Amino acid sequence: MNADLARVIAAQVCIHACMAGLKLVAPLLALRDGYSATWVGVLMSLFAVSAMVLALPAGRWSDRTGMHIPVGYSVLAAVLGTATAVAWPTFATLCIAACMSGGAAGVATIALQRHVGRAVHDGAQLRRVFSWLALGPAISNFIGPFFAGLIIDFAGTTAGSDRGYRAALLFLMLLPLLTWWLVRKTPELPLPVAPTTRRSQSAWDLVRLRDFRYLLLINWLISSSWDAHAFAVALLGHERGIPAAAIGTVFGAFAIAVTAVRVVLPMVAEYVREWAVVAGVMLLIAAVFAVYPYTAGVWTMAACSVVVGIALGAGQPMIMSMLHQITPAHRHGEALGLRLMAMNASSVVMPLLFGSAGALIGVTALFWGVGAMVGVGSRLAWLLRPSQPSNSRFVDSAQSEFLQSTL
């Protein structure tokens, strides 16, 4: 991992940690002030809603301007939103901070991912750099909430005092500034020249590409598996009377497995192929979801959780690598925006569907239903296997297919 990639990963960690820490501070502060769980749910949804709304415009913006400008404005939005909550820690300002930090993290992530994808020149390098980059959210999801929680407890004059919450928000406000300090040292890449077409381009032009459609469906299935695992494991543990600490251990094993596989992937990136890994990941998820309801205790649940974590942790970097190979270079940002928009929409809608399905058909049928969808969907990954060597199936073929669909 070179210095530029290390700075990009650290930059992503800092701005994402601001949002992750705010996801802890905001609901705790709202609950302390007497707001109901319903209002807290509304507050938490604003993180995903803002990122979903901004994803596609942010991708197009990155395609036009590069990395520095979108990241710079993202840093400004995250700092201003969190600073508003520092000055006036009310429910309204927490909603503003949630919208601005969630949107800022989404826009910055698209710009940074696009930059990393364009900085390398073959499939093995793509798999390697996106495996490293995928470590960022795992690290930030620890740093933000952990230190924010410590500051709330130890910086306040009394338990739950405004002083503790303001100190935590101030800490989170400073993190995006580190993002800008890291990114400004990273050289911008030349913008690719967009081909001339007879009509204006829209997002549907990308969706008309067969491989991109398949990849979006695969991404949705894997993302839904992530949400289903989080929901169903909690429900399964509750039904069996497993203590909360033990259920937390199962989730902890999952998080460790996700992180561990992303550390290992860069070392084996040269020897794997994206479509094969993704197909294997989906079949593995389907198999584990089939047996998950029969697990007898915490340790067998933790073992299944580790296997699912390895599968899901390996899937995302491969999808990111494939996305950069099957879309034209001048629209990588837009493709990333479409992917992020679909993921955030799924994160908003799927837990509601899982909740209804869990109440109607039970957790066992929920595991089996999601597993069956993912297993059948593995056929799409097989259809994405290249008909020519990986390195030659790069931007030129994607550009050619795109031009044929738009002229």
Secondary structure, 3 states (H helix, E strand, C coil): CCHHHHHHHHHHHHHHHHHHHHHHHHHHHHHHCCCCHHHHHHHHHHHHHHHHHHHHHHHHHHHHHCCHHHHHHHHHHHHHHHHHHHHCCCHHHHHHHHHHHHHHHHHHHHHHHHHHHHCCCCHHHHHHHHHHHCHHHHHHHHHHHHHHHHHHHHHCCCCCCHHHHHHHHHHHHHHHHHHHHHHCCCCCCCCCCCCCCCCCCCHHHHHCCHHHHHHHHHHHHHHHHHHHHHHHHHHHHHHCCCCHHHHHHHHHHHHHHHHHHHHHHHHHHHHCCHHHHHHHHHHHHHHHHHHHHHCCCHHHHHHHHHHHHHHHHHHHHHHHHHHHHHCCHHHHHHHHHHHHHHHHHHHHHHHHHHHHHHHHHHHHHHHHHHHHHHHHHHHHHHHCCCCCCHHHCCHHHHHHHHHHHHC
